[in-house]
Amino acid sequence: MKYNKGKWSQGCLLINSNTRRWSEQERRYADDAEKKRVFANFSGADEGRLRVGICVCTNLETAEGDARRIAACVNACAGIRTEALESGLIKHLLDDAYMMTLNPLLPNPQRKQDMTYLGKPVYEEDFEEQS
């Protein structure tokens, strides 16, 4: 099965000679629409000309978050076969990483919900995103 292997990203309005002439309201409307889209090979250097549209998220309440998450997941899983992802590999690896950090000799052993990466919680069901 083929898929776009380039870096994926959530859309955003590029400010260029064209969009600079738009009103603030037009720019805000276009930026809101772009944030609901996912692109591959997006680059500001070519003003997005080579980007490939992947999807448009349509749920009014979650579209921007869905687009951001889709792009983040695809980029995080780059190089991992789709079949491995479908088998639950990532969750399994996270569980293994957690088990390897357990140390019964520590006074306060690590709890799964306390796992962090770059200062952010790993398991999303254990925290609410700050807006």
C-alpha atoms as a printed R data frame, in Angstrom:
    type eleno elety resid chain resno       x      y      z
1   ATOM     1    CA   MET     A     1   0.000  0.000  0.000
2   ATOM     2    CA   LYS     A     2   1.406  3.409 -0.939
3   ATOM     3    CA   TYR     A     3   1.179  6.555  1.169
4   ATOM     4    CA   ASN     A     4   2.873  9.946  1.321
5   ATOM     5    CA   LYS     A     5   6.175  9.465  3.149
6   ATOM     6    CA   GLY     A     6   7.069 13.163  3.398
7   ATOM     7    CA   LYS     A     7   6.634 15.153  6.583
8   ATOM     8    CA   TRP     A     8   2.971 15.851  7.314
9   ATOM     9    CA   SER     A     9   1.716 19.043  8.916
10  ATOM    10    CA   GLN     A    10  -1.396 20.835  9.967
11  ATOM    11    CA   GLY     A    11  -2.210 23.622  7.569
12  ATOM    12    CA   CYS     A    12  -1.771 27.287  8.357
13  ATOM    13    CA   LEU     A    13  -2.121 30.483  6.408
14  ATOM    14    CA   LEU     A    14   1.116 31.594  4.795
15  ATOM    15    CA   ILE     A    15   1.680 35.316  4.773
16  ATOM    16    CA   ASN     A    16   2.931 36.282  1.323
17  ATOM    17    CA   SER     A    17   2.472 39.118 -1.150
18  ATOM    18    CA   ASN     A    18  -1.007 37.827 -1.976
19  ATOM    19    CA   THR     A    19  -2.332 37.299  1.551
20  ATOM    20    CA   ARG     A    20  -0.846 40.588  2.816
21  ATOM    21    CA   ARG     A    21  -3.461 42.386  0.714
22  ATOM    22    CA   TRP     A    22  -6.302 40.526  2.417
23  ATOM    23    CA   SER     A    23  -8.290 42.063  5.248
24  ATOM    24    CA   GLU     A    24  -7.711 40.770  8.771
25  ATOM    25    CA   GLN     A    25 -11.094 39.024  8.588
26  ATOM    26    CA   GLU     A    26 -10.177 37.276  5.316
27  ATOM    27    CA   ARG     A    27  -6.858 36.115  6.757
28  ATOM    28    CA   ARG     A    28  -8.511 34.833  9.929
29  ATOM    29    CA   TYR     A    29 -11.148 32.944  7.889
30  ATOM    30    CA   ALA     A    30  -8.509 31.393  5.612
31  ATOM    31    CA   ASP     A    31  -6.274 30.460  8.570
32  ATOM    32    CA   ASP     A    32  -9.212 28.774 10.327
33  ATOM    33    CA   ALA     A    33  -9.915 26.757  7.158
34  ATOM    34    CA   GLU     A    34  -6.234 25.805  6.733
35  ATOM    35    CA   LYS     A    35  -5.947 24.570 10.347
36  ATOM    36    CA   LYS     A    36  -8.559 21.896  9.576
37  ATOM    37    CA   ARG     A    37  -6.392 20.417  6.806
38  ATOM    38    CA   VAL     A    38  -3.452 18.027  6.778
39  ATOM    39    CA   PHE     A    39  -0.736 18.305  4.139
40  ATOM    40    CA   ALA     A    40   2.360 16.360  3.168
41  ATOM    41    CA   ASN     A    41   5.527 18.087  1.959
42  ATOM    42    CA   PHE     A    42   4.376 21.518  3.117
43  ATOM    43    CA   SER     A    43   7.058 24.179  2.965
44  ATOM    44    CA   GLY     A    44   6.878 27.895  3.515
45  ATOM    45    CA   ALA     A    45   9.960 28.292  1.324
46  ATOM    46    CA   ASP     A    46   7.952 27.461 -1.812
47  ATOM    47    CA   GLU     A    47   4.830 29.138 -0.387
48  ATOM    48    CA   GLY     A    48   3.116 25.753 -0.155
49  ATOM    49    CA   ARG     A    49   3.132 25.139 -3.901
50  ATOM    50    CA   LEU     A    50   4.434 21.574 -3.600
51  ATOM    51    CA   ARG     A    51   2.189 20.564 -0.731
52  ATOM    52    CA   VAL     A    52  -0.046 17.546 -1.133
53  ATOM    53    CA   GLY     A    53  -3.490 17.678  0.445
54  ATOM    54    CA   ILE     A    54  -4.080 14.626  2.623
55  ATOM    55    CA   CYS     A    55  -7.382 15.291  4.348
56  ATOM    56    CA   VAL     A    56  -9.822 17.875  5.625
57  ATOM    57    CA   CYS     A    57 -11.183 17.310  9.115
58  ATOM    58    CA   THR     A    58 -14.855 18.177  9.298
59  ATOM    59    CA   ASN     A    59 -16.037 17.767 12.893
60  ATOM    60    CA   LEU     A    60 -16.756 21.364 13.936
61  ATOM    61    CA   GLU     A    61 -15.719 20.783 17.543
62  ATOM    62    CA   THR     A    62 -12.493 18.844 16.958
63  ATOM    63    CA   ALA     A    63 -11.286 19.581 13.409
64  ATOM    64    CA   GLU     A    64  -8.192 21.608 14.355
65  ATOM    65    CA   GLY     A    65  -7.156 19.158 17.059
66  ATOM    66    CA   ASP     A    66  -7.789 16.195 14.757
67  ATOM    67    CA   ALA     A    67  -5.618 17.713 12.000
68  ATOM    68    CA   ARG     A    68  -2.813 18.435 14.459
69  ATOM    69    CA   ARG     A    69  -2.987 14.924 15.906
70  ATOM    70    CA   ILE     A    70  -3.051 13.191 12.498
71  ATOM    71    CA   ALA     A    71   0.081 15.041 11.399
72  ATOM    72    CA   ALA     A    72   1.854 14.400 14.720
73  ATOM    73    CA   CYS     A    73   1.017 10.686 14.688
74  ATOM    74    CA   VAL     A    74   2.165 10.151 11.113
75  ATOM    75    CA   ASN     A    75   5.447 11.999 11.720
76  ATOM    76    CA   ALA     A    76   6.073 10.163 15.000
77  ATOM    77    CA   CYS     A    77   5.539  6.815 13.295
78  ATOM    78    CA   ALA     A    78   7.696  7.529 10.235
79  ATOM    79    CA   GLY     A    79   9.685  4.443  9.313
80  ATOM    80    CA   ILE     A    80   7.410  2.005 11.153
81  ATOM    81    CA   ARG     A    81   5.478 -0.390  8.926
82  ATOM    82    CA   THR     A    82   1.703  0.129  8.880
83  ATOM    83    CA   GLU     A    83   1.145 -3.516  9.859
84  ATOM    84    CA   ALA     A    84   3.275 -3.031 12.977
85  ATOM    85    CA   LEU     A    85   1.241  0.039 13.931
86  ATOM    86    CA   GLU     A    86  -2.033 -1.814 13.386
87  ATOM    87    CA   SER     A    87  -0.805 -4.627 15.636
88  ATOM    88    CA   GLY     A    88  -0.546 -2.280 18.644
89  ATOM    89    CA   LEU     A    89   3.239 -1.993 18.613
90  ATOM    90    CA   ILE     A    90   3.408  1.570 19.976
91  ATOM    91    CA   LYS     A    91   1.185  0.872 22.995
92  ATOM    92    CA   HIS     A    92   3.178 -2.313 23.650
93  ATOM    93    CA   LEU     A    93   6.485 -0.384 23.527
94  ATOM    94    CA   LEU     A    94   5.147  2.281 25.889
95  ATOM    95    CA   ASP     A    95   4.014 -0.415 28.305
96  ATOM    96    CA   ASP     A    96   7.454 -2.063 28.096
97  ATOM    97    CA   ALA     A    97   9.187  1.274 28.710
98  ATOM    98    CA   TYR     A    98   7.026  1.797 31.775
99  ATOM    99    CA   MET     A    99   7.804 -1.676 33.110
100 ATOM   100    CA   MET     A   100  11.538 -1.063 32.645
101 ATOM   101    CA   THR     A   101  11.349  2.097 34.773
102 ATOM   102    CA   LEU     A   102   9.798  0.331 37.751
103 ATOM   103    CA   ASN     A   103  12.219  0.020 40.613
104 ATOM   104    CA   PRO     A   104  10.815 -1.463 43.832
105 ATOM   105    CA   LEU     A   105  13.768 -0.031 45.765
106 ATOM   106    CA   LEU     A   106  12.736  3.570 45.098
107 ATOM   107    CA   PRO     A   107  10.754  5.227 47.895
108 ATOM   108    CA   ASN     A   108   8.191  6.532 45.374
109 ATOM   109    CA   PRO     A   109   8.078  4.163 42.393
110 ATOM   110    CA   GLN     A   110   6.970  5.716 39.115
111 ATOM   111    CA   ARG     A   111   3.290  5.390 38.284
112 ATOM   112    CA   LYS     A   112   2.177  4.926 34.679
113 ATOM   113    CA   GLN     A   113   0.202  8.187 34.727
114 ATOM   114    CA   ASP     A   114   3.383 10.023 35.828
115 ATOM   115    CA   MET     A   115   5.357  9.047 32.691
116 ATOM   116    CA   THR     A   116   6.564 12.125 30.826
117 ATOM   117    CA   TYR     A   117   8.524 12.880 27.690
118 ATOM   118    CA   LEU     A   118  10.095 16.319 27.311
119 ATOM   119    CA   GLY     A   119   8.105 17.384 30.350
120 ATOM   120    CA   LYS     A   120   4.707 16.402 28.877
121 ATOM   121    CA   PRO     A   121   2.545 13.509 30.112
122 ATOM   122    CA   VAL     A   122   2.670 10.434 27.857
123 ATOM   123    CA   TYR     A   123  -0.790  9.013 28.463
124 ATOM   124    CA   GLU     A   124  -3.460 11.509 27.419
125 ATOM   125    CA   GLU     A   125  -6.275  9.981 29.430
126 ATOM   126    CA   ASP     A   126  -4.358 11.108 32.512
127 ATOM   127    CA   PHE     A   127  -4.299 14.809 31.768
128 ATOM   128    CA   GLU     A   128  -6.300 17.614 30.228
129 ATOM   129    CA   GLU     A   129  -4.576 19.714 27.585
130 ATOM   130    CA   GLN     A   130  -4.126 23.324 28.607
131 ATOM   131    CA   SER     A   131  -5.494 25.803 26.066
